[in-house]
Amino acid sequence: MVNKEKLDNPLLNSRVRSDSVTHSEKWLGYLAGPAGALLFNAVLASYLNVYYTDVLKLTGVWGGAFLAVFPIISKIIDAITNIIMGQVIDRTRTRQGKARPWLLLSAPLMAVTGVLLFAVPTASETVQVVWVMLSYNLFYSFAYTIYNMSHNLMVPLSTRNTEQRGGLSVFNNIANIMITGIIVALVFPMVILPALGVNKSSWIMVMSVVAILVLPFTLVEYYFTRERVTEETQSRPQETIPMGKQFKVLVSDPFWVAIIVYFLVYTLCTGFKNIALVYFCNYVLGTYNDGITQTMVSAIGGIPMGIGIFAVWPLAKKFGKRNVTMAGFVIFAIGSAVCLINPHNMVIVLIGQFIKNIGGLPCAYVFMALFADVLDHIEWKCGFRCDGLSTSALTIITTVSVGICSGIFNLILAKTGYTAPELINGETVAAVQNAATQNVITFFFLGLEIIGSVVMIAALWFLNVEKVIGKEQAEIEARQEGRKA
């Protein structure tokens, strides 16, 4: 059990005092605060691989094996550290909660290790490879693991009020979708990437600024969040539940298994799509860093996300979070199919992207509220919470999927003959990719998500936790009142 007395310092107390969710909590703790880390993570998801393939030119290292094997091995390490971090969180006992203290620690760690990701020295290939492996694991397996594990628990531990929790889930995803989407999907391809080209010094400078911004934003998230669910149990002795016992409870519960399968498929499909986006816009739909293609795809596809802020939660309350999400994935698959009619035609692709993102709205905004319902159901079922281990499962899926997607994508790029751009007389000159390379890029950006939508609908069919959660939460509250008496 981690017991950090220093974190009982009043200077470190949450600025949220109310027992109900406040406006400052929504806007600062769940919208503005997470924006820094989520922005940088989105930048990395879209452009770190481009930095490795196009700027550092590592595609051919070890015959193409390095960029295929290294991300997968790194994510195995990341998975192990996620399990450890989940157990650490479950054993943390402080006045600040069990997850929030780790937000505080993660803030400077992410800033420093984020700079190291891009500050690869100009040296021999061996030195660069070693630097890439070390910096990648310091950021993802250490710093970001600490942040992501604690951040993912903020909504489930914020309150038991399902309506307030759903609102926080929406605000949390606005930070992820709107803020990061505007900057990463619009500003970067239209303004920043054309200016960077394959100039290494420029990449290091710009990415370092984005990494350092993580620090102040994460501090805002720390100070304007509160773990009300954790506070309910702080007044009585806490039993440390063995991980093996927690694991048996989780894997035997159909709701938990269903949401994990759903999240796994969604994360894999999204991972392949994100990594393929830049390549699709550069080599299939448009030309290299033309400043308009990726901006158009992201802007037209992202407009529904803005509309969804006002539409999704009312629909979810009326029809159910699960039902609205299932219907969304039907629309999602239709949008992808429209894009595939002619992936070289801008108009057709933009129409398909618009339709697809309408379908993706429910998943984007209500997932954490649905996940919180499952965690409360587990508590009702077994009498103890499995927050740390459950969140470990989500973050393991997220992190390992990044490695799997990067490794498979990079391997196939190398095997189909991908040619990186060159810097000639200060100008970036890109090659025309062959048909095989263009086809696999198109599949990972558009085709795979049709298959994934079918699988996710099937998983959601079994996730009808909303039918019982109200009754179960009332029973949990009655148990707690009985203990107090």
Secondary structure, 3 states (H helix, E strand, C coil): CECCHHHHCHHHCCCCCCCCCCHHHHHHHHHHCCHHHHHHHHHHHHHHHHHHHHHCCCCCHHHHCHHHHHHHHHHHHHHHHHHHHHHHHHCECCCCCCCHHHHHHHHHHHHHHHHHHHCCCCCCHHHHHHHHHHHHHHHHHHHHHHHHHHHHCHHHHHCCCHHHHHHHHHHHHHHHHHHHHHHHHHHHHHHHHHHHCCCHHHHHHHHHHHHHHHHHHHHHHHHCCCCHHHHHCCCCCCCCCCHHHHHHHHHCCHHHHHHHHHHHHHHHHHHHHHHHHHHHHHHHHCCCCCCCHHHHHHHHHHHHHHHHHHHHHHHHHHHCHHHHHHHHHHHHHHHHHHHHHCCCCHHHHHHHHHHHHHHCHHHHHHHHHHHHHHHHHHHHHHCCCCHHHHHHHHHHHHHHHHHHHHHHHHHHHHHCCCCCCEEECCEEECCCCCHHHHHHHHHHHHHHHHHHHHHHHHHHHCCCHHHCHHHHHHHHHHHHHHHHC
